[in-house]
Amino acid sequence: MPFFAAQHSLFRAYDIRGSRQHFTDDFVHALGYAFAHLYQVQQNSDNKKNIVVIGYDVRHDSDVIAHRLADILSECGLAVVQLGMITTPMMVFWAEQYQGHGIIVTASHSAKDILGVKWLVNHQSPSVEDIQALYQQVIQQQFTARSLDNSLLVNSGLSEYERQKTAETYLKVEQTYLSAEQVAAPYIDAIVQVFKALYTCDNQSLLTKLDLVVVIDCMHGATSHIAKQLFAHFCRHVIMLNDLPDGDFPTGNPDPTEPHRLKQLQQSVIYHHADIGIAFDGDGDRLMIVDNIGQVVTPDHLLYLLAKVTLSQRPAACTHSQSQSQPLPQILFDIKCSHHLPKLLAELGAEPIISKTGSSLMRQQMQNPTGHIVFAGELSGHFIFNDSRFIVYDDAMYAALRLLHWLAPATSNRFDTPINLAGLIHHLPDIVSTADHYLPLPASRLTDCSLVEQLTRLCVYLQQLIKATAAPSTLSADQVLSPCQRALCSCSIKSLPISIEQAKDLLPVGTKLSCIDGVRLDFAHGFGVLRQSNTSHNLTARFAGDSMADLQDIQAKFAALCRPFDKNLAAQIMAISPQ
């Protein structure tokens, strides 16, 4: 078996993540040297030593892994700034203060027995290709010793010059340790400056504490050590839940998007007559909201509200240039979001852009200098502002504060009655939907196509069949698909006899098909999406309709589409309950 073959599954689409049993001493050791090589080749133009910031979340052993990585990086000649327990967005903030290099040992919202690592290189999150390249670098690190000797350096992947410099600096380890206060203070001050700029008129700051009752659930995650300090700076009444860092996560997985996960927060909002409830995930990059009557705000609606915040607070120069026939500001949303969202965003004066799922993929799109994306969000609770006010990252605490200040009166009297959040949601279109549901990934049988690929080809085939209205009432796939399409696939759709009537029932005229990330079908009164998860060996499915009947009809259509390939999957789709 190849070296570290068992760890290959840890290297996923966005980060390194998986069972703690795979984070062996040998693997962490090799990973440290792979990171050292990665950051060593990022040479500065002024030849100064590269600086890497390192932090960790609340999980058991995250701190041990972070310290080991820090030791290896510093032994290899890199300057290391140790941040201690921190959120992922705070790590990004600190990386931005130096050269954009950073590592955080975190498994985000995952269960307590999962460990993980996220990182930045030159201000950017790694691509899928970057992550696999790091794995290839790891498997070259076949270490057996526990000290930095020459044999380890020879196998480290460093050049002769790098090995020499590493040996010279081994006894000159350079690490800076920041206290919790030293880490938090600049981050908080930067956020304060954002809101001072937003609420300044005639050089007079209108920024005062908001007269809001705010309940915050930290879920025992990394926001526990800073959320109260940060929000108390802006709000008069802050009530904290589960704000003791605890890697055992005694109240459940630190994932606010899990069904029924916010019950305690909902009850607390009602009990305290609060204006809003706020929940963060384990590493502070996911946000969920409960309104003032204790109802969970769906991520679709929250995305719309935060997009509205962004557009309403754009600088005057931007709105003026827009009136001069400039491109519309763009709002990015992922493929799992509601069918109502594009229309709602267009009504705000924005161009809605659908995207593959994945906040790191969204950030990469936002960094395109020719683009006009001012805000991005996805169903999983990641929200990213790109209006030149703060870091371009999914910082849940910052997003919550932007929403709070928008809900408060935009007048010099900041103590007027705040906007009623439940009232705002009430005026948005009704939606009956399932959660983002995980289904076991079926094994492909006697085909070179995955189930999602088979489903994609079937939907394309059906749409082509509907267009072929002059053709006989029953056609085979070979008669409809082009020679190129037939050559690409040997799956079972080629032998499916489907009538035009059946095709029109499954995909009525006007149905929109998107295949950028799995299969998404938008119908007249709802939508459905089925895709392969990027972070686990599962399919993810979500269905939504304007009514319960619409939702059930869409689920039935997806079940019928999947039944020829996997009857069990079809049954599982029909069994998914609405939220």
Buried (B, 14 or more C-beta within 10 A) or exposed (E): EEBBEBBBEBBBBBBBBBBBEBBEEBBBBBBBBBBBBBBBEBEEEEEEEBBBBBBBBBBEBBBBBBBBBBBBBBBBBBBBBBBBBBBBBBBBBBBBBBBBBBBBBBBBBBBBEBBBBBBBBEBBBBBBEEBBBBBEBBBBBEBEEEEBEEEBBEBBBBEEEBBEBBBEBBEEBBBEEBEBEEBBEBBBEBBBEBBEEBBEEEEEEBBBBBBBBBBBBBBBBBBBBBBBBBBBBBBEBBBBBBBEBBBEBEBBBBBBBBEEBBEBBBBBBBEBEBBBBBBBBBBBBBBBBBBBBBBBBBBBBBBBBBBBBBBEBBEEEBBEEBEEEEEBBBBBBBBBBBBBBBEBBEEBEBBBBBBBBBBBBBBBBBBEEEBBBBBBBBBBBBBBBBBEBBBBBBBBBBBBBBBBBBBBBBEEEBBEEBBBBBEBBEEBBEBBBBBBBEBEBBEBEEBEBBBBBBBBBBBBBBBBBBEBEEEEEEBBBEEBBEEEBEEBBEBBBBEBEBEBEBBBEBBEEEBEBBBEBBBBBBBEBBBBBBBBBBBBEBBBBBBBBBEEEBBBBBBBBBBBBBBBBBEEBBEBBBEBEBE
